[in-house]
Amino acid sequence: MLAGVCLLCLSAVKANAADDLKSKVKGKWEITIPDAPSGYQNYTLDIREKDKTIVVDVKGGDINIKEQKFTEKDGKLSANLYVGEYVKVVIWDDKGVIKGSADTSMGKLSCNFKRPEKKAK
């Protein structure tokens, strides 16, 4: 019985961690990929929830992807994006800091996440 209670608690913690990540990543982001080729280093992401699934709009360079679905596994969000080649993008929370990576034919590239500065009116 104790093992059952422990399993129930662990599954609740995992579900809350996924929900927590979803709430942290929602919104607009400026993404920089310093090691990507010129013209492929800067993007904007608009992350939101639609039908209990995280969807992302990606803009930058000649990339304009709408409502790309991300899946949650092991506390990370991931998707395969076609940007001239298929790239696996992974987003996670590392001690309160949102981080990401793009697994490309050039290798794994780090993605830096930053909230855009609010413009004064």
Order of alpha helices (4+ residues) and beta strands (2+ residues): alpha-beta-beta-beta-beta-beta-beta-beta-beta
